[in-house]
Amino acid sequence: MISKHIAEPLTPPNQIRKEINDQISETIEIMMRKDPKQRIGVQELRSLLKSFLPNVDKPQPNRNDLTLKQRDASHQASESS
């Protein structure tokens, strides 16, 4: 697997999974560049994501933070919809 990463070009993610849009695919490709100096940093990534994912800075609930009761309620709600 490591030798494949080194030797072969990356297949664009949206060629593997058609539901991935072009912007996400390009972002993944930037993050996986072979030369680490050509990859983007966290702040650049955040800015890029904000350009097409407006809610990227909104805190998302962490599933690990939910109590067992909350998980059960959430699971039951998703099953009934």
N, C-alpha and C positions, 0 to 999 in steps of 0.2 A: 504494500500500500504506500509506504513512504517513497519507494523508488518510482512509483507511478506519479506521485505528486511532483517529484523532482523532474522527471523526464517527459511527461506528457502534458499538453495544454489542458486546461480545465474545460470541461463541457459546460456550456452555459446552463445554469440551473433551470431556466425556463424551456430548455430543449428536453430536459428530463421530466419535469413536471409542468405541464402546460398551464396550470392555474397560477403559477408564479408570474407576476407582471414584470415588465421590462425593467422598471426602476429597482425593484427588489433584486432581480437577477444581476443587474449591473453592480449593485451594492455588494452582493455576495462575492462577485468576481473581484472587486477591488479589495475586499477583506482577505481574499485567498491568493493574492498575487504571490508569486514565487519569491520575489525580492522583498524582504520585510520593509525596506526603505520606501517601497512604492505603495505600501498599504497605508490606510488612514488611521489616525488616532481616534480616541474615544470622543473628543469634542467635535472633530470633523464628522465622525459617524453620526453623532447626535444631530448635528445641523443638517446633514444629508437626509436622515430619516424624517426630521421635522418638515422637510420640504414636501414630502408626500404622505406622511403619517401624522396628521395634526395632533393626535392624542398621545404622542410618544412621551411627553413629559408628565402626563397625568399618572399619579400612582395607581398601580394595579394591585388588587388584593393578591396576597401570596397564599397559595393553597395550603402551604405548611402552617400558616398562621390561623387557619380556621379550626374551630373546635369540632369535635366529632359530631355534635348536635347540628352545627351549621353545615357541615359536609352532608349529613343525612338530608337536611331540609333542602339544600341546593340540588342534591341528586334526585330527590323526589319531585322537585319542581321541574327539572329538566325532563324527567320521564313522562310527566303529565302533559307537556307541551308538544 
